[in-house]
Amino acid sequence: MKSNIHCSEDAQQIALKRLPKLISGFVEGGTGREVGVSNNTAAFDRIKLQARVLRKVDPRSTVQHFLGQEYSVPFGVAPMGMCNVVHPRADQFLAKMAITHNIPLGLSTAASTAVEEINAIAPDRVWFQLYLVPPIDHAMSLVDRAEAAGCKTLVLTVDVPQISRRIRDLQNGFKMDFKIGLRQFYDLATHPVYSLRMAWAGRPQPAHFPKTGAKFDRTASRALADWEFLLNLRDRWKGQLILKGVTSIPDAVQIKDIGADAIWVSNHGGRQLDSALAPIDILPQMRKALGPEYPLILDSGVRAGEDILKALVCGANFVMLGRPWLYAIGAEAERGLESLREALTFDLSAAMAQIGVKNFSEITNENLALFLDAIEK
Ligand SMILES: Cc1cc2nc3c(=O)[nH]c(=O)nc-3n(C[C@H](O)[C@H](O)[C@H](O)COP(=O)(O)O)c2cc1C
């Protein structure tokens, strides 16, 4: 069957129709008034690329080397908790895409499928993401588990010292152990395909937490992760260590000095601080402060192939997307995911041709047509 997804907005629109509000609100929502969510995408729209002509732009390569590995494209999947609430096999679909197309996949502490299973599907593509949720012994046992499963890259997320309120989740009654009241019953009953599929598969559970004992408490403080913890973690984890959720330049400099292998500039897709800077707006200054060689990842608000190119032009080495993948799965399962990946790859390559580059090492500041105030500072 042909896909109806030609861009991430298609995926979003179809997913919003097919998923109950309970689930679409969890994926789409941000914190506060969701000003941060819209600002993330608006910030990309403000950036303009400089078209060039009469250059030899064939053949082009979208291959990107990052942290000692070669990937087919400079983009991948940001870690997201409980993906299987969107579709019972969402994590497996993402892992299959990661291995088939050689792209990295972030696997959350709060994932609905265990690191052993996902790493077996996509060896050498899985970046395990750590939240320091209490109890600390259990959280640290996950680091050992990820290592034993074969993960070589650990992502410590540091922008959730306390999970922020997401108004849509409160309105829709989304909780880890949600109860089906009248509102949820109506919501589920009016989305019978989704509801029957999920009823058949069973309710997804956080796979890195046992059913008894160290239960996953989504609202518990994660402020145990501090500078001292980072020093200890750097000592303990011998693989690649990435710090995710950084938008402050002084923090970034300190993290680099401690020896993290990369920084992931992100505001959690506007889910934590409504008035946070859009990561793309801070990226050029971040690049300047950390030097030309230091590995930088960017996410939050990336929706199109051209956005990926904009992020690379502004100083990122790698770009991640969150919600668009879940929209694609919610809309058309595996077929939707494939369609979105293809669209992003094609548009990225076409945009490279437009700005006159054949590969990412040819990118310079001059590919930017418009320097924003935020970028010039
Ligand atoms: C449904 C959902 C769950 C998420 N769960 C996590 C998580 O468990 N760990 C984490 O580091 N980030 C998590 N994030 C944030 C993403 O990794 C990423 O930073 C964000 O989605 C990027 O913004 P975008 O959705 O605009 O692409 C989650 C985001 C969404 C939408």
The ligand as an SDF file (V2000), in Angstrom:
LIG
                    3D

 31 33  0  0  0  0  0  0  0  0999 V2000
    6.9230   11.2570   23.7720 C   0  0  0  0  0  0  0  0  0  0  0  0
    8.3060   11.7290   24.1150 C   0  0  0  0  0  0  0  0  0  0  0  0
    9.0300   11.0680   25.0940 C   0  0  0  0  0  0  0  0  0  0  0  0
   10.3240   11.4860   25.4020 C   0  0  0  0  0  0  0  0  0  0  0  0
   11.0590   10.7710   26.3120 N   0  0  0  0  0  0  0  0  0  0  0  0
   12.3510   11.0940   26.5120 C   0  0  0  0  0  0  0  0  0  0  0  0
   13.1720   10.2630   27.3380 C   0  0  0  0  0  0  0  0  0  0  0  0
   12.7160    9.2720   27.8830 O   0  0  0  0  0  0  0  0  0  0  0  0
   14.4720   10.6320   27.4930 N   0  0  0  0  0  0  0  0  0  0  0  0
   15.0080   11.7580   26.8930 C   0  0  0  0  0  0  0  0  0  0  0  0
   16.1950   12.0400   27.0620 O   0  0  0  0  0  0  0  0  0  0  0  0
   14.2440   12.5390   26.1120 N   0  0  0  0  0  0  0  0  0  0  0  0
   12.9490   12.2190   25.8900 C   0  0  0  0  0  0  0  0  0  0  0  0
   12.1920   12.9930   25.0390 N   0  0  0  0  0  0  0  0  0  0  0  0
   12.8170   14.1530   24.3520 C   0  0  0  0  0  0  0  0  0  0  0  0
   13.4330   13.7160   23.0190 C   0  0  0  0  0  0  0  0  0  0  0  0
   14.5480   12.8840   23.2220 O   0  0  0  0  0  0  0  0  0  0  0  0
   13.8910   14.9090   22.1820 C   0  0  0  0  0  0  0  0  0  0  0  0
   14.7860   15.6870   22.9460 O   0  0  0  0  0  0  0  0  0  0  0  0
   12.7520   15.7890   21.6940 C   0  0  0  0  0  0  0  0  0  0  0  0
   11.6320   15.0060   21.3290 O   0  0  0  0  0  0  0  0  0  0  0  0
   13.2170   16.5750   20.4710 C   0  0  0  0  0  0  0  0  0  0  0  0
   12.2470   17.4430   20.0310 O   0  0  0  0  0  0  0  0  0  0  0  0
   11.2480   17.1480   18.8100 P   0  0  0  0  0  0  0  0  0  0  0  0
   10.2140   16.2180   19.3380 O   0  0  0  0  0  0  0  0  0  0  0  0
   10.7380   18.4960   18.4960 O   0  0  0  0  0  0  0  0  0  0  0  0
   12.0570   16.5210   17.6860 O   0  0  0  0  0  0  0  0  0  0  0  0
   10.8900   12.6030   24.7400 C   0  0  0  0  0  0  0  0  0  0  0  0
   10.1350   13.2870   23.7770 C   0  0  0  0  0  0  0  0  0  0  0  0
    8.8740   12.8510   23.4560 C   0  0  0  0  0  0  0  0  0  0  0  0
    8.1050   13.5880   22.3850 C   0  0  0  0  0  0  0  0  0  0  0  0
  1  2  1  0
  2  3  1  0
  2 30  2  0
  3  4  2  0
  4  5  1  0
  4 28  1  0
  5  6  2  0
  6  7  1  0
  6 13  1  0
  7  8  2  0
  7  9  1  0
  9 10  1  0
 10 11  2  0
 10 12  1  0
 12 13  2  0
 13 14  1  0
 14 15  1  0
 14 28  1  0
 15 16  1  0
 16 17  1  0
 16 18  1  0
 18 19  1  0
 18 20  1  0
 20 21  1  0
 20 22  1  0
 22 23  1  0
 23 24  1  0
 24 25  2  0
 24 26  1  0
 24 27  1  0
 28 29  2  0
 29 30  1  0
 30 31  1  0
M  END
$$$$
